[in-house]
Amino acid sequence: MQETPTSIIREPSQFAWFASLSLLTLTLVSCLALWGYHFVTASRLVTLTVETQAIDADIATSTKDRDIIIADILASAQIRPSIDLKALVRSFRVAATQAGVRFQWFSVHDDVISSSLIASRDVTSMIDPVETIIAMMRSDSTTSGLALQPIRSVQGSNTERTTGILLRILPTNSATHAIK
């Protein structure tokens, strides 16, 4: 008898088949998810475009109304007095001369003048310089266009006193000057 060789036939692997089906399914699901995301963002974009056009139309009609323009200007601007520096320095010097004091420096910011005030004792009088400062605080300085803010502290000796002061600039014609 003769033996016939038997050959073993291998069956194709099922793994490759299932892997390719899984990859195809994953690709189709990803495509559907991205298409849905694109649809949602496109609809949001259309909605935002419509809202932007409506706001632009409202702005265009609002800018034509004079009452709204004036209200916007008043809401965004502070009405402040106009500062004439020449008159300010003149009134500053007059106030110092009338009070019998001198100023060492000054700066202007937001309608307030900051300065260092020096009151010295007169050689002929024995009055403490603090009394000069108190007399200046009590005097009415509205004619000079300046209002002295309260003085909280005084330094120095009985021959010379120094203090920091704040002078508020009084408004002259605030209705005609609007500054942002």
Accessible surface in RSA format (square Angstrom, percent):
REM  Atomic radii and reference values for relative SASA: ProtOr
REM  Chains: A
REM  Algorithm: Lee & Richards
REM  Probe-radius: 1.40
REM  Slices: 20
REM RES _ NUM      All-atoms   Total-Side   Main-Chain    Non-polar    All polar
REM                ABS   REL    ABS   REL    ABS   REL    ABS   REL    ABS   REL
RES MET A   1   228.38 118.3 144.69  95.8  83.69 199.3 145.25 123.5  83.13 110.1
RES GLN A   2   166.11  92.9 140.24 102.5  25.87  61.6  46.19  98.3 119.91  90.9
RES GLU A   3   162.39  93.2 139.48 105.5  22.91  54.5  56.13 108.6 106.25  86.8
RES THR A   4   109.95  78.2  94.91  96.2  15.04  35.9  68.56  92.1  41.40  62.6
RES PRO A   5   132.36  96.5 101.43  92.5  30.93 112.4 112.64  93.0  19.72 122.6
RES THR A   6   123.77  88.0  96.27  97.6  27.50  65.5  71.63  96.2  52.14  78.8
RES SER A   7    96.91  81.9  69.64  92.9  27.28  62.8  50.03 106.5  46.88  65.7
RES ILE A   8   160.40  91.3 131.46  97.9  28.94  69.7 135.18  97.3  25.23  68.5
RES ILE A   9   151.29  86.1 127.05  94.6  24.24  58.4 130.05  93.7  21.23  57.6
RES ARG A  10   213.99  89.8 190.96  97.3  23.03  54.8  67.22  91.9 146.77  89.0
RES GLU A  11   152.04  87.3 128.29  97.1  23.76  56.6  45.41  87.8 106.63  87.1
RES PRO A  12   116.00  84.5  99.36  90.6  16.64  60.5 111.38  92.0   4.62  28.7
RES SER A  13    79.05  66.8  54.15  72.3  24.89  57.3  48.89 104.1  30.16  42.2
RES GLN A  14   111.11  62.1 106.35  77.7   4.76  11.3  49.76 105.9  61.36  46.5
RES PHE A  15   160.10  80.1 153.27  94.9   6.82  17.8 157.34  95.4   2.76   7.9
RES ALA A  16    64.82  59.6  56.98  87.9   7.84  17.8  60.99  85.9   3.83  10.2
RES TRP A  17   148.30  59.5 143.44  69.4   4.86  11.4 130.08  69.4  18.21  29.6
RES PHE A  18   119.01  59.5 118.31  73.3   0.70   1.8 118.46  71.8   0.56   1.6
RES ALA A  19    42.83  39.4  30.89  47.7  11.94  27.2  38.61  54.4   4.22  11.2
RES SER A  20    60.36  51.0  50.25  67.1  10.10  23.3  47.86 101.9  12.50  17.5
RES LEU A  21    72.33  40.3  71.90  51.4   0.43   1.1  72.22  50.7   0.11   0.3
RES SER A  22    69.89  59.1  59.90  79.9   9.99  23.0  37.47  79.8  32.42  45.4
RES LEU A  23   117.73  65.6 115.10  82.3   2.63   6.6 117.35  82.4   0.38   1.0
RES LEU A  24   100.77  56.1  96.55  69.1   4.23  10.6 100.26  70.4   0.51   1.4
RES THR A  25    79.86  56.8  78.32  79.4   1.53   3.7  56.15  75.4  23.71  35.8
RES LEU A  26   112.93  62.9 109.38  78.3   3.55   8.9 112.49  79.0   0.44   1.2
RES THR A  27    69.56  49.5  65.08  66.0   4.48  10.7  53.07  71.3  16.49  24.9
RES LEU A  28   101.62  56.6 101.28  72.5   0.34   0.9 101.28  71.1   0.34   0.9
RES VAL A  29    87.06  57.3  86.06  77.9   1.01   2.4  86.46  75.1   0.60   1.6
RES SER A  30    47.89  40.5  43.92  58.6   3.97   9.1  27.77  59.1  20.11  28.2
RES CYS A  31    72.44  54.8  65.49  73.0   6.94  16.3  24.03  60.9  48.40  52.2
RES LEU A  32   124.54  69.4 118.75  85.0   5.79  14.6 118.94  83.5   5.60  15.1
RES ALA A  33    64.48  59.3  46.60  71.9  17.88  40.7  58.93  83.0   5.55  14.7
RES LEU A  34   124.46  69.3 120.94  86.5   3.52   8.9 121.27  85.2   3.19   8.6
RES TRP A  35   166.91  67.0 160.64  77.8   6.27  14.7 138.55  73.9  28.36  46.0
RES GLY A  36    25.17  31.0   0.00   N/A  25.17  31.0  25.08  68.8   0.09   0.2
RES TYR A  37   148.06  69.1 141.85  80.7   6.21  16.2 105.09  79.0  42.97  53.0
RES HIS A  38   119.42  65.3 117.41  81.6   2.01   5.1  74.29  76.6  45.14  52.5
RES PHE A  39   125.86  63.0 124.62  77.2   1.25   3.2 125.65  76.2   0.22   0.6
RES VAL A  40    69.67  45.8  69.00  62.5   0.67   1.6  69.67  60.5   0.00   0.0
RES THR A  41    45.98  32.7  41.32  41.9   4.65  11.1  32.80  44.1  13.18  19.9
RES ALA A  42    38.62  35.5  33.70  52.0   4.93  11.2  38.07  53.6   0.55   1.5
RES SER A  43    53.25  45.0  45.49  60.7   7.76  17.9  38.21  81.4  15.04  21.1
RES ARG A  44   154.86  65.0 151.86  77.4   2.99   7.1  52.73  72.1 102.13  61.9
RES LEU A  45   119.12  66.3 117.57  84.1   1.55   3.9 118.81  83.4   0.30   0.8
RES VAL A  46    95.26  62.7  93.19  84.4   2.07   5.0  95.26  82.8   0.00   0.0
RES THR A  47    72.84  51.8  68.71  69.7   4.13   9.8  48.33  64.9  24.51  37.0
RES LEU A  48   105.76  58.9 105.11  75.2   0.65   1.6 105.28  73.9   0.48   1.3
RES THR A  49    61.05  43.4  56.80  57.6   4.25  10.1  47.13  63.3  13.92  21.0
RES VAL A  50    90.26  59.4  89.08  80.6   1.18   2.8  89.09  77.4   1.17   3.2
RES GLU A  51    89.95  51.6  87.04  65.8   2.92   6.9  35.51  68.7  54.45  44.5
RES THR A  52    73.04  51.9  71.86  72.9   1.18   2.8  49.82  66.9  23.22  35.1
RES GLN A  53   114.09  63.8 107.14  78.3   6.95  16.5  39.32  83.7  74.78  56.7
RES ALA A  54    54.51  50.1  44.72  69.0   9.79  22.3  53.14  74.8   1.36   3.6
RES ILE A  55   101.74  57.9 101.22  75.4   0.52   1.3 101.74  73.3   0.00   0.0
RES ASP A  56    81.11  56.8  75.60  75.2   5.51  13.0  27.04  63.6  54.06  53.9
RES ALA A  57    56.55  52.0  47.33  73.0   9.21  21.0  55.00  77.5   1.55   4.1
RES ASP A  58    90.81  63.6  90.24  89.8   0.57   1.4  22.50  52.9  68.31  68.1
RES ILE A  59    97.00  55.2  95.49  71.1   1.50   3.6  97.00  69.8   0.00   0.0
RES ALA A  60    49.05  45.1  42.71  65.9   6.35  14.4  48.71  68.6   0.34   0.9
RES THR A  61    90.79  64.6  81.21  82.3   9.58  22.8  69.90  93.9  20.90  31.6
RES SER A  62    39.50  33.4  36.62  48.9   2.88   6.6  16.51  35.1  22.99  32.2
RES THR A  63    80.52  57.3  68.62  69.6  11.91  28.4  58.87  79.1  21.65  32.7
RES LYS A  64   166.30  81.1 137.94  84.6  28.36  67.5  91.61  82.5  74.69  79.6
RES ASP A  65    61.85  43.3  55.25  55.0   6.60  15.6  19.86  46.7  41.99  41.9
RES ARG A  66   181.95  76.4 179.53  91.5   2.42   5.8  65.33  89.3 116.62  70.7
RES ASP A  67   108.43  76.0 101.40 100.9   7.03  16.6  29.38  69.1  79.05  78.8
RES ILE A  68    68.91  39.2  68.20  50.8   0.71   1.7  68.91  49.6   0.00   0.0
RES ILE A  69    72.23  41.1  70.84  52.8   1.39   3.3  72.15  52.0   0.08   0.2
RES ILE A  70    91.01  51.8  90.85  67.7   0.16   0.4  91.01  65.5   0.00   0.0
RES ALA A  71    55.53  51.1  47.67  73.6   7.86  17.9  51.91  73.1   3.62   9.6
RES ASP A  72    87.33  61.2  83.94  83.5   3.39   8.0  26.65  62.7  60.68  60.5
RES ILE A  73    89.96  51.2  88.54  66.0   1.42   3.4  89.95  64.8   0.01   0.0
RES LEU A  74   104.84  58.4  89.70  64.2  15.14  38.1  90.01  63.2  14.83  39.9
RES ALA A  75    92.60  85.1  49.63  76.6  42.96  97.7  61.59  86.7  31.01  82.1
RES SER A  76    69.40  58.6  39.68  53.0  29.72  68.5  46.71  99.5  22.69  31.8
RES ALA A  77    14.59  13.4   2.86   4.4  11.73  26.7   4.06   5.7  10.53  27.9
RES GLN A  78   125.55  70.2 120.39  88.0   5.16  12.3  43.61  92.8  81.94  62.1
RES ILE A  79    80.13  45.6  52.01  38.7  28.12  67.8  52.01  37.5  28.12  76.3
RES ARG A  80    55.50  23.3  54.70  27.9   0.81   1.9  13.53  18.5  41.97  25.4
RES PRO A  81    12.90   9.4  11.30  10.3   1.60   5.8  11.30   9.3   1.60   9.9
RES SER A  82    47.85  40.4  37.69  50.3  10.17  23.4  10.34  22.0  37.51  52.5
RES ILE A  83    59.61  33.9  31.30  23.3  28.31  68.2  32.69  23.5  26.92  73.0
RES ASP A  84    89.78  62.9  80.01  79.6   9.77  23.1  35.61  83.8  54.17  54.0
RES LEU A  85   110.10  61.3 106.19  76.0   3.91   9.8 106.44  74.8   3.65   9.8
RES LYS A  86   163.43  79.7 150.71  92.5  12.72  30.3 100.79  90.7  62.64  66.7
RES ALA A  87    34.56  31.8  32.30  49.9   2.26   5.1  32.52  45.8   2.04   5.4
RES LEU A  88    11.42   6.4   7.30   5.2   4.12  10.4  11.01   7.7   0.41   1.1
RES VAL A  89    44.39  29.2  44.30  40.1   0.09   0.2  44.39  38.6   0.00   0.0
RES ARG A  90   141.17  59.3 136.97  69.8   4.19  10.0  63.86  87.3  77.31  46.9
RES SER A  91    17.68  14.9  13.80  18.4   3.88   8.9  15.08  32.1   2.60   3.6
RES PHE A  92     8.97   4.5   8.97   5.6   0.00   0.0   8.97   5.4   0.00   0.0
RES ARG A  93   164.97  69.3 161.76  82.5   3.21   7.7  54.54  74.5 110.43  66.9
RES VAL A  94    64.92  42.7  62.74  56.8   2.18   5.2  64.89  56.4   0.03   0.1
RES ALA A  95    20.70  19.0  16.30  25.1   4.40  10.0  18.45  26.0   2.25   6.0
RES ALA A  96    10.61   9.8  10.59  16.3   0.03   0.1  10.60  14.9   0.02   0.0
RES THR A  97   111.50  79.3  90.57  91.8  20.93  49.9  73.52  98.7  37.98  57.4
RES GLN A  98   145.86  81.6 107.13  78.3  38.74  92.2  46.00  97.9  99.87  75.7
RES ALA A  99    19.51  17.9   3.42   5.3  16.09  36.6  12.43  17.5   7.09  18.8
RES GLY A 100    51.82  63.9   0.00   N/A  51.82  63.9  35.74  98.1  16.08  36.0
RES VAL A 101    15.77  10.4   0.00   0.0  15.77  38.0   4.91   4.3  10.86  29.5
RES ARG A 102   118.88  49.9 116.62  59.4   2.26   5.4  61.61  84.2  57.27  34.7
RES PHE A 103    41.30  20.7  13.26   8.2  28.04  73.0  13.26   8.0  28.04  80.3
RES GLN A 104   120.84  67.6  89.56  65.5  31.28  74.5  26.80  57.0  94.05  71.3
RES TRP A 105   131.64  52.8 120.85  58.5  10.78  25.3 116.91  62.3  14.72  23.9
RES PHE A 106    81.53  40.8  57.64  35.7  23.89  62.2  57.64  34.9  23.89  68.4
RES SER A 107    56.52  47.8  50.37  67.2   6.15  14.2  41.96  89.4  14.56  20.4
RES VAL A 108    50.70  33.4  20.09  18.2  30.62  73.8  20.09  17.5  30.62  83.0
RES HIS A 109   133.69  73.1 128.31  89.2   5.38  13.8  91.74  94.6  41.94  48.8
RES ASP A 110    87.14  61.0  74.82  74.5  12.32  29.1  25.26  59.5  61.87  61.7
RES ASP A 111    13.58   9.5  13.40  13.3   0.18   0.4   5.16  12.2   8.42   8.4
RES VAL A 112    24.07  15.8  23.28  21.1   0.79   1.9  23.28  20.2   0.79   2.2
RES ILE A 113     0.34   0.2   0.28   0.2   0.06   0.1   0.28   0.2   0.06   0.2
RES SER A 114    33.70  28.5  33.70  45.0   0.00   0.0  14.37  30.6  19.33  27.1
RES SER A 115     2.19   1.9   0.07   0.1   2.12   4.9   0.07   0.1   2.12   3.0
RES SER A 116    17.83  15.1  17.79  23.7   0.05   0.1   6.75  14.4  11.08  15.5
RES LEU A 117     0.00   0.0   0.00   0.0   0.00   0.0   0.00   0.0   0.00   0.0
RES ILE A 118    15.29   8.7  14.87  11.1   0.42   1.0  14.87  10.7   0.42   1.1
RES ALA A 119     0.04   0.0   0.04   0.1   0.00   0.0   0.04   0.1   0.00   0.0
RES SER A 120    45.62  38.5  29.17  38.9  16.45  37.9  27.90  59.4  17.71  24.8
RES ARG A 121    60.33  25.3  40.94  20.9  19.39  46.2  14.13  19.3  46.20  28.0
RES ASP A 122    87.26  61.1  77.03  76.7  10.23  24.2  29.80  70.1  57.46  57.3
RES VAL A 123   145.81  95.9 119.72 108.4  26.09  62.9 127.15 110.5  18.66  50.6
RES THR A 124   124.53  88.6  88.35  89.6  36.18  86.2  81.84 109.9  42.69  64.5
RES SER A 125    32.56  27.5  26.67  35.6   5.89  13.6  28.51  60.7   4.04   5.7
RES MET A 126   155.02  80.3 128.64  85.1  26.38  62.8 107.91  91.7  47.10  62.4
RES ILE A 127    88.26  50.2  83.32  62.1   4.95  11.9  86.41  62.2   1.85   5.0
RES ASP A 128    39.00  27.3  36.77  36.6   2.23   5.3  18.67  43.9  20.34  20.3
RES PRO A 129     0.50   0.4   0.00   0.0   0.50   1.8   0.50   0.4   0.00   0.0
RES VAL A 130    40.79  26.8  40.79  36.9   0.00   0.0  40.79  35.4   0.00   0.0
RES GLU A 131    99.47  57.1  93.68  70.9   5.79  13.8  34.13  66.0  65.34  53.3
RES THR A 132    33.28  23.7  27.98  28.4   5.30  12.6  17.30  23.2  15.98  24.2
RES ILE A 133     2.10   1.2   2.10   1.6   0.00   0.0   2.10   1.5   0.00   0.0
RES ILE A 134    67.42  38.4  67.42  50.2   0.00   0.0  67.42  48.6   0.00   0.0
RES ALA A 135    60.85  55.9  50.24  77.5  10.60  24.1  55.47  78.1   5.38  14.2
RES MET A 136    23.41  12.1  17.12  11.3   6.29  15.0  14.24  12.1   9.17  12.1
RES MET A 137    79.73  41.3  55.69  36.9  24.04  57.2  50.63  43.0  29.09  38.5
RES ARG A 138   198.61  83.4 164.24  83.7  34.37  81.8  63.31  86.5 135.30  82.0
RES SER A 139    66.65  56.3  45.68  61.0  20.97  48.3  44.47  94.7  22.19  31.1
RES ASP A 140   112.07  78.5  81.55  81.2  30.51  72.2  42.53 100.1  69.54  69.3
RES SER A 141    31.82  26.9  25.23  33.7   6.59  15.2  23.43  49.9   8.39  11.8
RES THR A 142    78.48  55.8  64.29  65.2  14.19  33.8  51.87  69.7  26.61  40.2
RES THR A 143   135.79  96.6  97.19  98.5  38.60  92.0  81.91 110.0  53.89  81.5
RES SER A 144    26.54  22.4   8.41  11.2  18.13  41.8  17.92  38.2   8.62  12.1
RES GLY A 145    24.04  29.6   0.00   N/A  24.04  29.6  22.61  62.0   1.43   3.2
RES LEU A 146     2.44   1.4   2.44   1.7   0.00   0.0   2.44   1.7   0.00   0.0
RES ALA A 147    28.29  26.0  25.78  39.8   2.50   5.7  28.29  39.8   0.00   0.0
RES LEU A 148    40.99  22.8  14.33  10.3  26.65  67.0  14.33  10.1  26.65  71.7
RES GLN A 149    48.62  27.2  47.46  34.7   1.16   2.8   8.83  18.8  39.79  30.2
RES PRO A 150    83.53  60.9  63.37  57.8  20.16  73.3  69.08  57.0  14.45  89.8
RES ILE A 151    24.19  13.8   3.10   2.3  21.09  50.8   4.48   3.2  19.71  53.5
RES ARG A 152   206.99  86.9 165.98  84.6  41.01  97.6  74.65 102.0 132.34  80.2
RES SER A 153    65.42  55.3  55.04  73.5  10.39  23.9  41.46  88.3  23.97  33.6
RES VAL A 154    55.30  36.4  24.92  22.6  30.38  73.2  24.92  21.7  30.38  82.4
RES GLN A 155    96.01  53.7  91.09  66.6   4.93  11.7  59.05 125.7  36.97  28.0
RES GLY A 156    53.93  66.5   0.00   N/A  53.93  66.5  26.78  73.5  27.14  60.8
RES SER A 157    59.97  50.7  50.04  66.8   9.93  22.9  48.05 102.3  11.92  16.7
RES ASN A 158    81.30  56.1  77.89  75.3   3.41   8.2  14.76  35.5  66.54  64.3
RES THR A 159    74.75  53.2  71.48  72.5   3.27   7.8  54.77  73.6  19.98  30.2
RES GLU A 160    70.30  40.4  67.69  51.2   2.61   6.2  15.88  30.7  54.42  44.4
RES ARG A 161    45.04  18.9  45.04  23.0   0.00   0.0   0.00   0.0  45.04  27.3
RES THR A 162    43.48  30.9  43.48  44.1   0.00   0.0  29.12  39.1  14.35  21.7
RES THR A 163     4.45   3.2   1.50   1.5   2.95   7.0   2.75   3.7   1.69   2.6
RES GLY A 164    55.89  68.9   0.00   N/A  55.89  68.9  31.46  86.3  24.43  54.7
RES ILE A 165     6.63   3.8   0.34   0.3   6.28  15.1   3.84   2.8   2.78   7.6
RES LEU A 166    83.94  46.7  82.12  58.7   1.82   4.6  82.12  57.7   1.82   4.9
RES LEU A 167    11.18   6.2  11.18   8.0   0.00   0.0  11.18   7.9   0.00   0.0
RES ARG A 168   107.43  45.1 107.43  54.8   0.00   0.0  35.73  48.8  71.71  43.5
RES ILE A 169    16.06   9.1  13.05   9.7   3.01   7.3  13.05   9.4   3.01   8.2
RES LEU A 170    48.41  27.0  47.09  33.7   1.31   3.3  47.09  33.1   1.31   3.5
RES PRO A 171    83.97  61.2  62.90  57.3  21.07  76.6  62.94  52.0  21.03 130.7
RES THR A 172   112.39  79.9  73.93  74.9  38.46  91.7  72.03  96.7  40.36  61.0
RES ASN A 173    79.61  54.9  75.85  73.3   3.75   9.0  22.46  54.1  57.15  55.2
RES SER A 174    39.73  33.6  36.10  48.2   3.63   8.4   5.33  11.3  34.40  48.2
RES ALA A 175    95.73  88.0  57.94  89.4  37.80  86.0  66.01  93.0  29.72  78.7
RES THR A 176    93.64  66.6  60.13  61.0  33.51  79.9  65.87  88.5  27.78  42.0
RES HIS A 177    63.12  34.5  58.65  40.8   4.47  11.4  36.56  37.7  26.56  30.9
RES ALA A 178    58.76  54.0  27.33  42.2  31.43  71.5  27.46  38.7  31.29  82.9
RES ILE A 179    80.89  46.0  76.74  57.2   4.15  10.0  80.38  57.9   0.51   1.4
RES LYS A 180   192.47  93.9 137.88  84.6  54.58 130.0 107.97  97.2  84.50  90.0
END  Absolute sums over single chains surface
CHAIN  1 A    14333.2      12195.8       2137.4       9335.0       4998.2
END  Absolute sums over all chains
TOTAL         14333.2      12195.8       2137.4       9335.0       4998.2
